[in-house]
Amino acid sequence: MTDLLKTSVVLVLIVVLLRRKVSMAAVMPIGAVLLAIIYLTPPRDFFRAAVTGVFAPKSLEMTVTLMLTMVMENILRTTGMLRRMVSSLSEALSDRRLVMAAMPAMIGMLPSPGGAIFSAPMVNEAAGSAVVEPEQKALINYWYRHVWEYISPLYPGIILAAGITGLSTQTLFLANLPFALSVVGWGVLFCFQGIGREETRPSSTGRKREFMTFLAMISPIMLALLLVVIFRVNATLALGGAVVALYAVHRYSPAMIFKNLRESVSGKALFLVIGIMIFQEVLRTTGALSGISNFFAASNMPVYLLLFLIPFIAGIMTGLTVGYVGITFPLLLPLMGGSTPSPALVALAFGSGFAGVMLSPIHLCYVLTCEYFQADIARVYHRLFLPSACVLAAVVIPLYVW
């Protein structure tokens, strides 16, 4: 219980500071220091945790991936490819709402940390002349960015869950599929209220031509996807390869490349990633999450409630799927059925944990999206609660089937 109270104090402080427009890049180190103070962490241990958080291979990979995402977005935007991508798809699909949803969903197929920052300009462009509040644009981008994380074997959360539970990724795909379908369905209801269709009527030949233009404009992204999906290339290397290909196609000189890198890479975004990784490492060092998990596990609560609460809290605290899966699934495995876990119970734990991730104030995609659209974080939260609950309610399907 003590661990829950201590971490709640830190989480409340983070939310308050964000509500007061304090930069997330500053908030996360503040939260990490407060957490260390509350747990009386020796300065040496805190410093070691900070260094580990910054220089761990996963942290470095996340940072480089985010940088490459920014670089690619800048190239696509400055060369006009981004505008042509959105305009051609708008003509091919004829419904701006479908385009606004398709862009983040398509980018979300590639498991890149903070990838929402890549699709945010596309959503903004697709909105066109429609009067759409920043909070609504942020919700659309954030919501559809995460359709695939429930089911895609490319995402490390699914891979880790399969490894811990012993279930195949195919079984997890089927068990979690109701969540992914619910994201699409509930998104239609909650994300697009007040946004008109803006239908165009080009000829069938025109639609085909526009669709081919769209495929050409999105080919760098598809290249990265194919490298990851077909050839199992690391996502960072795949993005790097796509960036190099763009440099070659557009004949970037060394001076142009330097200018592109200077304009693309945001120090604020990089410090944001570093702050989040330090906070997560301090969480691990203090034993806060393990203490919370052990408290609930010893509380004699109903199994369903435990499988909901423990991953949900861990998801909020870490903001990462691999975070709550790696921390809580080993502890919850006996409650899921031990050596032969029930896919339905695994789906319950996975879905509730991801609901926590979607509501986490330290979720990188959430923060980057809100910052890009200059959206009020609290107002976006208000829009997130109900659809997140509706998606989680889809767990009744695997519970009924299995």
FILUMDO-431521 format. One record per residue (C-alpha): x, y, z. Coordinates in steps of 0.2 Angstrom, whole numbers, plus 5000, padded with zeros to 4 digits. Example, Ala and Ser with C-alpha at 12.3 -4.5 7.8 and 13.67 -1.06 7.14 Angstrom:
2
<rec <5062 4978 5039>>;
<rec <5068 4995 5036>>;
This chain:
402
<rec <5000 5000 5000>>;
<rec <5014 5012 5004>>;
<rec <5022 5010 4987>>;
<rec <5005 5014 4979>>;
<rec <5003 5030 4989>>;
<rec <5021 5035 4985>>;
<rec <5020 5033 4967>>;
<rec <5003 5041 4966>>;
<rec <5010 5057 4974>>;
<rec <5023 5057 4960>>;
<rec <5010 5054 4946>>;
<rec <4999 5068 4953>>;
<rec <5013 5080 4953>>;
<rec <5017 5075 4935>>;
<rec <4999 5078 4929>>;
<rec <4998 5095 4939>>;
<rec <5015 5101 4931>>;
<rec <5009 5096 4913>>;
<rec <4992 5104 4916>>;
<rec <5002 5120 4921>>;
<rec <5011 5119 4904>>;
<rec <5028 5114 4911>>;
<rec <5038 5106 4897>>;
<rec <5037 5087 4898>>;
<rec <5056 5087 4895>>;
<rec <5058 5096 4912>>;
<rec <5043 5087 4921>>;
<rec <5050 5069 4919>>;
<rec <5067 5073 4928>>;
<rec <5058 5082 4942>>;
<rec <5047 5066 4944>>;
<rec <5062 5055 4944>>;
<rec <5071 5066 4958>>;
<rec <5055 5066 4968>>;
<rec <5053 5048 4967>>;
<rec <5071 5045 4972>>;
<rec <5068 5057 4987>>;
<rec <5052 5048 4993>>;
<rec <5061 5031 4992>>;
<rec <5077 5038 5001>>;
<rec <5087 5032 4986>>;
<rec <5106 5035 4989>>;
<rec <5113 5048 4976>>;
<rec <5125 5035 4969>>;
<rec <5110 5023 4965>>;
<rec <5100 5037 4958>>;
<rec <5115 5043 4947>>;
<rec <5118 5025 4941>>;
<rec <5099 5023 4937>>;
<rec <5100 5039 4927>>;
<rec <5115 5034 4917>>;
<rec <5107 5017 4914>>;
<rec <5091 5025 4908>>;
<rec <5100 5036 4896>>;
<rec <5113 5024 4889>>;
<rec <5104 5007 4889>>;
<rec <5104 4999 4872>>;
<rec <5085 5001 4871>>;
<rec <5085 5019 4876>>;
<rec <5098 5023 4863>>;
<rec <5088 5014 4850>>;
<rec <5073 5023 4855>>;
<rec <5082 5040 4854>>;
<rec <5090 5036 4837>>;
<rec <5073 5030 4830>>;
<rec <5064 5046 4835>>;
<rec <5078 5056 4827>>;
<rec <5076 5046 4811>>;
<rec <5057 5048 4811>>;
<rec <5060 5067 4813>>;
<rec <5072 5067 4798>>;
<rec <5061 5057 4787>>;
<rec <5046 5068 4791>>;
<rec <5056 5084 4787>>;
<rec <5061 5077 4770>>;
<rec <5044 5072 4765>>;
<rec <5037 5089 4771>>;
<rec <5050 5100 4763>>;
<rec <5050 5091 4746>>;
<rec <5031 5092 4745>>;
<rec <5029 5073 4746>>;
<rec <5019 5074 4762>>;
<rec <5007 5086 4754>>;
<rec <5005 5076 4738>>;
<rec <5003 5060 4749>>;
<rec <4988 5068 4758>>;
<rec <4980 5076 4743>>;
<rec <4981 5061 4732>>;
<rec <4974 5049 4746>>;
<rec <4960 5062 4749>>;
<rec <4956 5062 4731>>;
<rec <4956 5043 4730>>;
<rec <4946 5040 4746>>;
<rec <4935 5056 4745>>;
<rec <4932 5057 4763>>;
<rec <4943 5067 4774>>;
<rec <4939 5058 4790>>;
<rec <4945 5041 4782>>;
<rec <4961 5050 4777>>;
<rec <4964 5057 4795>>;
<rec <4962 5040 4802>>;
<rec <4971 5030 4789>>;
<rec <4987 5041 4790>>;
<rec <4991 5037 4809>>;
<rec <4985 5019 4807>>;
<rec <4997 5016 4792>>;
<rec <5012 5024 4801>>;
<rec <5007 5014 4816>>;
<rec <5011 4998 4807>>;
<rec <5029 5002 4810>>;
<rec <5034 5000 4828>>;
<rec <5044 5016 4830>>;
<rec <5044 5025 4847>>;
<rec <5035 5042 4846>>;
<rec <5029 5038 4829>>;
<rec <5014 5049 4832>>;
<rec <5024 5064 4828>>;
<rec <5027 5057 4811>>;
<rec <5008 5056 4807>>;
<rec <5003 5072 4816>>;
<rec <5007 5083 4801>>;
<rec <4997 5071 4790>>;
<rec <4982 5072 4801>>;
<rec <4984 5091 4801>>;
<rec <4985 5092 4782>>;
<rec <4971 5080 4780>>;
<rec <4959 5091 4790>>;
<rec <4961 5104 4777>>;
<rec <4949 5118 4778>>;
<rec <4938 5110 4791>>;
<rec <4937 5118 4808>>;
<rec <4944 5105 4820>>;
<rec <4949 5109 4838>>;
<rec <4968 5104 4842>>;
<rec <4962 5092 4855>>;
<rec <4951 5083 4842>>;
<rec <4966 5082 4830>>;
<rec <4977 5076 4844>>;
<rec <4964 5062 4849>>;
<rec <4962 5056 4831>>;
<rec <4981 5055 4828>>;
<rec <4984 5047 4845>>;
<rec <4970 5035 4844>>;
<rec <4972 5027 4827>>;
<rec <4991 5027 4829>>;
<rec <4989 5012 4841>>;
<rec <4977 5001 4832>>;
<rec <4991 4988 4829>>;
<rec <4999 4987 4845>>;
<rec <4986 4974 4852>>;
<rec <4989 4962 4838>>;
<rec <5005 4965 4828>>;
<rec <5019 4953 4830>>;
<rec <5031 4967 4825>>;
<rec <5028 4975 4842>>;
<rec <5039 4970 4856>>;
<rec <5025 4970 4868>>;
<rec <5016 4955 4859>>;
<rec <5033 4947 4857>>;
<rec <5037 4948 4876>>;
<rec <5019 4943 4881>>;
<rec <5021 4927 4869>>;
<rec <5038 4923 4877>>;
<rec <5032 4925 4895>>;
<rec <5015 4916 4893>>;
<rec <5021 4903 4880>>;
<rec <5006 4907 4869>>;
<rec <5010 4909 4850>>;
<rec <5008 4926 4842>>;
<rec <4994 4919 4832>>;
<rec <4984 4915 4848>>;
<rec <4988 4932 4855>>;
<rec <4982 4940 4839>>;
<rec <4965 4931 4840>>;
<rec <4963 4934 4858>>;
<rec <4967 4953 4856>>;
<rec <4958 4955 4839>>;
<rec <4942 4962 4848>>;
<rec <4952 4976 4855>>;
<rec <4959 4981 4838>>;
<rec <4943 4981 4830>>;
<rec <4935 4990 4844>>;
<rec <4948 5004 4842>>;
<rec <4943 5006 4824>>;
<rec <4924 5005 4828>>;
<rec <4923 5017 4843>>;
<rec <4935 5029 4835>>;
<rec <4922 5032 4822>>;
<rec <4910 5037 4835>>;
<rec <4921 5047 4847>>;
<rec <4934 5055 4835>>;
<rec <4925 5062 4821>>;
<rec <4910 5071 4829>>;
<rec <4907 5087 4819>>;
<rec <4919 5084 4805>>;
<rec <4911 5084 4788>>;
<rec <4913 5071 4774>>;
<rec <4919 5083 4760>>;
<rec <4916 5071 4746>>;
<rec <4924 5073 4729>>;
<rec <4919 5065 4714>>;
<rec <4934 5061 4702>>;
<rec <4932 5049 4688>>;
<rec <4937 5031 4691>>;
<rec <4953 5034 4680>>;
<rec <4956 5049 4691>>;
<rec <4955 5039 4707>>;
<rec <4967 5026 4700>>;
<rec <4979 5039 4695>>;
<rec <4978 5048 4712>>;
<rec <4980 5031 4721>>;
<rec <4996 5027 4711>>;
<rec <5003 5044 4716>>;
<rec <4999 5040 4734>>;
<rec <5009 5024 4733>>;
<rec <5023 5033 4725>>;
<rec <5023 5046 4739>>;
<rec <5022 5034 4753>>;
<rec <5035 5022 4746>>;
<rec <5049 5027 4758>>;
<rec <5037 5022 4773>>;
<rec <5032 5006 4764>>;
<rec <5051 5002 4761>>;
<rec <5054 5003 4780>>;
<rec <5039 4992 4783>>;
<rec <5044 4979 4771>>;
<rec <5062 4979 4778>>;
<rec <5054 4976 4795>>;
<rec <5040 4964 4791>>;
<rec <5048 4953 4777>>;
<rec <5066 4954 4780>>;
<rec <5065 4956 4799>>;
<rec <5077 4971 4799>>;
<rec <5078 4981 4815>>;
<rec <5066 4996 4814>>;
<rec <5080 5009 4817>>;
<rec <5090 5002 4802>>;
<rec <5075 5001 4791>>;
<rec <5071 5019 4794>>;
<rec <5089 5024 4792>>;
<rec <5089 5015 4775>>;
<rec <5073 5024 4770>>;
<rec <5081 5041 4774>>;
<rec <5097 5037 4764>>;
<rec <5086 5032 4749>>;
<rec <5076 5048 4751>>;
<rec <5093 5058 4751>>;
<rec <5098 5049 4735>>;
<rec <5082 5051 4726>>;
<rec <5081 5069 4729>>;
<rec <5100 5072 4726>>;
<rec <5104 5080 4743>>;
<rec <5121 5088 4744>>;
<rec <5131 5087 4760>>;
<rec <5126 5104 4764>>;
<rec <5107 5100 4761>>;
<rec <5109 5085 4772>>;
<rec <5117 5095 4786>>;
<rec <5103 5108 4785>>;
<rec <5090 5094 4785>>;
<rec <5097 5086 4801>>;
<rec <5099 5103 4809>>;
<rec <5081 5108 4805>>;
<rec <5073 5090 4809>>;
<rec <5081 5085 4826>>;
<rec <5072 5093 4840>>;
<rec <5083 5094 4856>>;
<rec <5067 5096 4866>>;
<rec <5060 5080 4860>>;
<rec <5076 5071 4863>>;
<rec <5077 5077 4881>>;
<rec <5059 5071 4883>>;
<rec <5064 5054 4878>>;
<rec <5079 5054 4890>>;
<rec <5068 5061 4904>>;
<rec <5055 5047 4902>>;
<rec <5069 5033 4901>>;
<rec <5077 5040 4917>>;
<rec <5060 5040 4926>>;
<rec <5057 5022 4921>>;
<rec <5074 5016 4927>>;
<rec <5072 5025 4944>>;
<rec <5055 5016 4945>>;
<rec <5064 5000 4943>>;
<rec <5078 5004 4955>>;
<rec <5066 5009 4969>>;
<rec <5056 4994 4967>>;
<rec <5040 5004 4967>>;
<rec <5030 4994 4954>>;
<rec <5036 4977 4960>>;
<rec <5030 4983 4978>>;
<rec <5013 4988 4970>>;
<rec <5011 4971 4961>>;
<rec <5015 4961 4977>>;
<rec <5003 4971 4987>>;
<rec <4988 4967 4976>>;
<rec <4994 4949 4973>>;
<rec <4993 4947 4992>>;
<rec <4976 4956 4994>>;
<rec <4965 4941 4990>>;
<rec <4956 4951 4977>>;
<rec <4946 4942 4964>>;
<rec <4957 4935 4950>>;
<rec <4948 4946 4936>>;
<rec <4951 4962 4947>>;
<rec <4969 4958 4950>>;
<rec <4972 4955 4931>>;
<rec <4964 4972 4928>>;
<rec <4972 4982 4941>>;
<rec <4990 4977 4942>>;
<rec <4993 4979 4923>>;
<rec <4983 4995 4922>>;
<rec <4993 5003 4936>>;
<rec <5009 4997 4928>>;
<rec <5004 5004 4911>>;
<rec <5000 5021 4918>>;
<rec <5016 5022 4928>>;
<rec <5028 5016 4913>>;
<rec <5018 5022 4898>>;
<rec <5026 5007 4888>>;
<rec <5018 4991 4883>>;
<rec <5035 4981 4886>>;
<rec <5035 4990 4903>>;
<rec <5019 4983 4910>>;
<rec <5021 4966 4901>>;
<rec <5039 4963 4908>>;
<rec <5035 4969 4925>>;
<rec <5018 4961 4929>>;
<rec <5016 4946 4917>>;
<rec <5028 4935 4927>>;
<rec <5019 4939 4943>>;
<rec <5002 4936 4935>>;
<rec <5006 4920 4926>>;
<rec <5000 4909 4940>>;
<rec <4983 4918 4940>>;
<rec <4982 4916 4921>>;
<rec <4983 4897 4922>>;
<rec <5001 4894 4925>>;
<rec <5010 4883 4912>>;
<rec <4994 4883 4901>>;
<rec <4988 4901 4903>>;
<rec <4970 4905 4897>>;
<rec <4971 4916 4881>>;
<rec <4956 4925 4888>>;
<rec <4964 4930 4904>>;
<rec <4980 4935 4895>>;
<rec <4969 4946 4884>>;
<rec <4962 4954 4900>>;
<rec <4979 4958 4907>>;
<rec <4985 4964 4890>>;
<rec <4970 4975 4887>>;
<rec <4969 4983 4904>>;
<rec <4988 4986 4904>>;
<rec <4987 4995 4887>>;
<rec <4972 5005 4893>>;
<rec <4984 5011 4906>>;
<rec <4997 5015 4893>>;
<rec <4985 5025 4883>>;
<rec <4980 5035 4898>>;
<rec <4998 5037 4904>>;
<rec <5004 5055 4906>>;
<rec <5022 5049 4901>>;
<rec <5017 5040 4885>>;
<rec <5028 5047 4872>>;
<rec <5016 5047 4858>>;
<rec <5003 5056 4869>>;
<rec <5015 5070 4874>>;
<rec <5022 5073 4857>>;
<rec <5005 5073 4849>>;
<rec <4998 5086 4861>>;
<rec <5014 5096 4859>>;
<rec <5013 5096 4840>>;
<rec <4994 5102 4840>>;
<rec <4997 5113 4855>>;
<rec <4982 5104 4863>>;
<rec <4976 5105 4881>>;
<rec <4982 5089 4889>>;
<rec <4967 5089 4901>>;
<rec <4954 5091 4887>>;
<rec <4962 5077 4877>>;
<rec <4961 5066 4893>>;
<rec <4943 5070 4894>>;
<rec <4940 5063 4877>>;
<rec <4951 5048 4880>>;
<rec <4942 5040 4895>>;
<rec <4926 5034 4888>>;
<rec <4932 5026 4872>>;
<rec <4946 5018 4881>>;
<rec <4934 5010 4893>>;
<rec <4923 5005 4878>>;
<rec <4938 4996 4870>>;
<rec <4942 4987 4886>>;
<rec <4925 4981 4887>>;
<rec <4928 4970 4871>>;
<rec <4937 4958 4883>>;
<rec <4920 4949 4886>>;
<rec <4923 4942 4868>>;
<rec <4938 4932 4872>>;
<rec <4932 4928 4890>>;
<rec <4916 4921 4881>>;
<rec <4925 4911 4868>>;
<rec <4939 4903 4878>>;
